[in-house]
């Protein structure tokens, strides 16, 4: 099969469905060259492997990381890190499945790229079931809906995190000292409501959302990574000091709290939505599988080490965010600001995915003259939604619920089923099918039990 590009496709064309299995060359997959001979085409001005790695780390290291020590408390000092390792391996494996299936359909239909929704749609069109083939377009729509809910939910959480940390730093400013040896109670100075801080941040986040080029955004992502790395180093140097005797910590916590661990852990592994967009924008997409495994190995090691050390250091007193356990001195107040700086730019990376799903089809409905204005107005509206939604009382519970539901579906349930749909007609080993079914059931049980808790 020729490896030339059959047509020039715009990356923003998420709704492209012009190539179907009926349009593939005769002879089925056996008529194609070996997949290794297929050349994945990137963009001449696309991102480099280093820029892609930065974005991958940025898309996976967020507010969920700071809550993992509490998650380990809900699982146990032995069961917690082991479960994190297993979930990390499974999550990365599912990311690899998604990339493999996308490449399969790129090879099959000579497409420049296939996004998550497109892969699911083509997978359903490849199944023996006539009903699934007829309704395959709903696969794209369902995945698109879950991606939008998940990524915008993360953006909502980031707004809350930024506002709460900024408020806490300002409230404690008068009582903050240079003495970091004691975590004395500080009398908080009355300040404005957190929701007013969110509205104050809104114009800056809107301006950030106007950056639509991943290559340009990688500069800000690098700065954010440096800021978050610096803050994590300071956190590490504090929690490794004076670790008390861990013998009193339970190896495994009560099973009724384990679903809470699952919800926090699956929220932390939040990056599956950015995997294909990052791969599709690379200058050399063939490098992406190595970048994926290297990047996610770094993320998993970071998750496990911080969660274990944080729980060992603070024990039963660990709070929802490990930053709340730090002493009230300027050094650790700076840590909160540095991490907030990193989360600010992480917002842009997470926002990129729903924006690229929602905006291009709507912009295509207007003339080219007004396209740029409609694009910017839609971005303002979407950012405004992520800000306004969190002004509703107790929406934090709703966001956690939606995050758990969507993350479980996108990260654990859909990819294994996609692999079965993609390759079943070509013949799959029963053990491979059993593995995929087991992963999907694991994600579904975690979703049901976690949602119930």
N, C-alpha and C positions, 0 to 999 in steps of 0.2 A: 504494500500500500504506500502510496506517495506520502511523504512527510511535509509537503508544502502546505502553507496556510490557505484554506479554500476561500476565506473571506475575512475582512478586517472587522473585528468586533470591538465595540466600546466596552470597557470594563463595567460601566454603569448599566449596561443592558441586562439587568437581573431577570427581566421577564421574557427573555428570548426563549422561544419554544419552537423555532422553525425547523429543527431537525428532529425527526422521530425515528424509532426503530424501523418503521416501514421504509424510511429513506436511506437505510444503510445498504452497503454493497451486497450483492448476492453471495450466498455461501456461508453466511453467518460468521461467527468469530474465527472459524477455521480458515476463512479466506484471507485473513489479515496476517501481516508480518508479525513477528514476535514483538511483544510489547516493549522489549528493551531497545528495539530499533526505532521506536516512535519518539520523535523529538518534541518535547514540550516547549512551545514558543512563549517567551516572555516579552516584555516591552523593552525597547531599546533604552528608554529612560527610566526603567523600573528600579525598584529598590535592590540593593546589594544584599549579600547574605548577612553581613553585619547589621545593616539597618533592619532587616527582617527579624533577626534574633532579638534586637532591642525591642521591636514592637511586640514580639511574642512574649518576652518577659514582662513587658509593660501591661499586656492584656491579661496576664495571669496573676500578677502580684498586685493585690489591692487590699481593700478593707477586710476581706475574709481572712487574710494572713494573721491579722492582729487578734482575731477571735479564736484561733486554733488552740491556744493553751486551755481555754475554757472547754473547747470541744474534747480535748484529751481527758479533762476532768470527768466529763460525762461518759467516757468510755473506759477509763482506767489507764494507769501508767504503762502497762504492758499491752493491753488490747488496743489502746488508742493509736500509738505509733504503728503497730502492725497493721491496723485497719487503714491508716493513712497510706501506708506503703502499698497495700493491695488496691485501694481506690485509685492511687496515683497510677499504678501499672495499668489498671483497667481503663482509666480515663484516657491515658496516652495511647493505649491500644485502640480504643474507639476512634481517637483522632486519626490514627494511622489507617484504620478501616475507611474512614471518610475520604481521606486523600487518595487511597488506592482506588476506591470506587469512582471518584471524580476523574482520575487519570484513565480508568477503564473506558469511561464514556467519551472522554476527550479523544482517546485512541480510536474508539469505535465510530464516532461520528465526525472525526477530523475537526473538532471544535477547539478554539483557542483556550477556552476555560469552561468549567461547569461549576456552578455554585452549589451550596448545600441543598436548596430546594430543587434545583434542576437535577441533581444526582438522585434524589428520592423519586422524582417524577419519572426519570428514565428507568430507575430500578423497578418501579411498579409496572412500567410498560414492558419490562422484560420478563414478568412473571407469567406462569402458565394460566393464571386465572383471568378469564375474559372480563369479569366485573372490575378487577383491579386495574386492568389495562384501560378500560373505558373511563374510569374515574382517576386516572393517574395524575391529572392536573391538580387534584386536591392534595396530593403529596407536597407539591411546591407551596400551595397556599397554607397548609398546616404548618410546615416548617418555617415559612416566612412569618406566620403569626407568632410562633413560639420564639423565634429569634428576636422579633420586635419586642415582645413582652419581657424576655430575659434581659436583653441589652438595655432597654429603657429602664427596667427595674434596677439594674446595677447603677445606672446613671442617677436614679432617684436616691439610692443609698449613698452614693458619693456626695450628693448635695447635703444630705443629713450629716454625714461625717465631717465635711468641711465646715458647716455651720456650727456644729457642736464643739469641735476642737477649737475653732476661732473664739467662740463664746467662752469656753473654759479658760483659755489662755488670757483673754482680756479680763475676765472676772477675777482671776487669781493674781493679776499683775501686781497689785499693791502689796500682796503678802508673799510674793515670790522672792526667794533669797538666793545667795550664792552657795549656801550650804547644802550639799547633795547627800550628806551622810544620814539625814533623818527625814522621814516622810511625815512631817508634822501637818496637822490639820490647818488649812488656810481659810480664813473668813472670806467668802466670796463677795466681791463688790457687786451690788445690783447693776444689771446691764439690760439691754433690750432683749426681747424674745428671740429665740433661735430662728423663728420664721422670718424675722426682719433681717437677720444675718443672711438667710437664704436669698431673699430679695436683693440684698446688697451685692451678693456674688453673681446674680443673674446676668448683668451686662458683660462681665468679664468672661463668663462661660459662653455666652452667645458669640462674642468675638472669637473665642477659641474654636467654636464649631464651624466658623467660616473657613478654616484651614481644611481643604479637601484633598490635598496632595500628600500621600503617605511619605514620600521622600522628604518633603519639607517638615512634616509632622515628626519625622524620626529625630530631627534636631532637638525638638522639645521633649520627645520621649527620652533621649539620652540625658538631658538635664534632669528630668524627673527621676530616671534610674539612679543617677548620681546622688540626688537628694535623698531618695528612699534608701539607697545603699548606705549613705552616711548615717541616717537615722537608725537603721537596723544594726549597724556596727556599734553604735552607742548603746542600744538596747541590749545587744549581746554581751557587751563588756560589763553591764550592770547585773544581768541575770545569772552570769556564771560565777559571781562572787557570793560567798557565804551561802552556798546551797545547803539547806538543812538536811537532816537524815531522812531519806525517802522511804524508810521501812514502814512508816505508818500509812503510806499512800496505797490505796487498793490496786491490785494488779488488773482487776476488771470491775468496773462499776456496775450498778444495778441495771438490768436490761431495760427497764422503763425509761432510763435516760439515754440509752444508746441511739434511739432515733434522732435525738437532738444533736448528737455527734454527727450523724449522717447528714442532716440538713446543713450544718455549718461546713462540713468537709466538702460536700458537693457544691456549695456556694463558692468555696475557695478555689476549686478547680473550674474556673469560670470561662476559660479561654476557647472553647470549641467553636464559638461563633465567629472568632476572628481568624481561624486557621485557614480556610479557603480564600477569603479576601486577601490575606497576606501572601499566600502562595500564588494567587492569580496576578499580583502586582509585582512579582519578582522579575529581575532582569534574566535570571537563570533558574526557572522553577524546578529543574531537576535536582538542585541542591537542597530543596525544602525538606525532604524526609530526614536528612541528617540534622538539619537545623531544628526540626521538631523534637527529635529524641534528645539532642543535647540540651536544648532549652528547657524541656519539661523535666529532664533529670535534675537540672539546677533548681528548678521550682520545687520539685518533690523533696529534695534534700533540705532546702530552706524551710519548707513547711514542717517537716518532721523535727528538725533540730530546734526551731523556735518554739514549737508547741511543747516538746518534751522539756526543754530547759525552762521555759516559762512556768510550766506546771510544777516542776521540781522546785523552782525558786520561791513561788508564792503559795503553793499547795492549795488548800481549800479556799483560801482568800483570793484566788485569781478572779478577775473581773471580766466583763464582756469584751473589753479591749485591753490588751496588756499595757497600753500606755497609761491607763488609769491607775495602775499599780506603781508607777514611777514616782520618785520623790518630787516635791514641789520646789524645784530650783530652776534657774534659768537654763541650765544645760538641757534638762529634760523637757522644759517648755519649748525649747528650740527644736527638740526631736519631733514634737507634735506638729510644729509649723513646717518642718522639713517634709514630714510624711504627708501632710496636707498638700504641700506644693506638688509632690509626686502624684497624689490622687487627682489633683486638679487636671493634670495632663493625661492621666489615665482615662478621665472622662472622655476626652477627644477620641481615644482609640476605641473605647466601647461604643461611643455614639456613631462612629463611622459605619458600623454594620447596619443598624436600622435605617440610618439616613440613606445608604445606598440601596436599600430595599424599597423604601417608601417614595423617595424624591424623584428618581429618574422617570418612572412611568407617568408621574404627574407633570413633570417639566415637559415631557414629550407631547403633551396635549396642547401646549401653547406655542406660539411662534418663537423662532430663534431670538427675535429682538427682545422679547420679554422673558426668555428662559432664565437668564442670570438673576433677574429680580425675583421671579417665582422661587428659584432655588434658595436664595437667601431668606426670603420670607418664610418658606417652609422650615428651614433650619431654626429660625427664631421661634416659630410655633412649636416645634418639637422640643427644643430646650425649655421653652416656657411650660410645656406640659410636664416635663420631669421636675420642674420646680414647683408648679402649682399643685400637683398631685400630693406632694409631701406636706402641704399645708393642712390637709385633712387630718383631724385627730385620729391617732391609733393606726395610721396607714403603714407604720413600720411593721405591724403584724401582717398586713396584707402583702407588703413587699416581700417579706420573708417567705410567706406562703407561695406567692407567684414565682419567686426565685427557685424555691425547692422543686415546685412542679415542673417549671420550664427547664431548669438545669438538668434534672433527672432525665427528662425526655430527650433533650438534645445531646447530652453527654453520654448516656448509658443505654437508653431504650432504642432510639432510632438507628444509630450506626450499625449494630449487629443485625437488626432486621433488614437494613439496606443491603448488607453483604449477602444475606440469604436471597433476597429478591434479585440481586444483580447476577449471582453466579449459580443459582439453583438449577436453571434450565441447562447450564453447561456441565452440570455434574459436580456435586460437592460431597466430600467425605462426611459420613454420619457424625464423626467426632467434631468436625468443624461446625456442623449445624447445631450439635448439642452445646458446644461452647457459646455460640451466638445466642441461643435460646436462654442459656443460663445467665449470661450477662444482662439480657433484656429483663428477665424475671427478677434479677437482683435489683436493677434500677426501678422496676415497677413496685416491688415490695417495699423498697426504701422510700419511694414516693408516697405510697399509701400509708405506711406506718408513720413516716415522718410528718405527713400532713395531719394525720389523726392526733399525734402528740401535740 
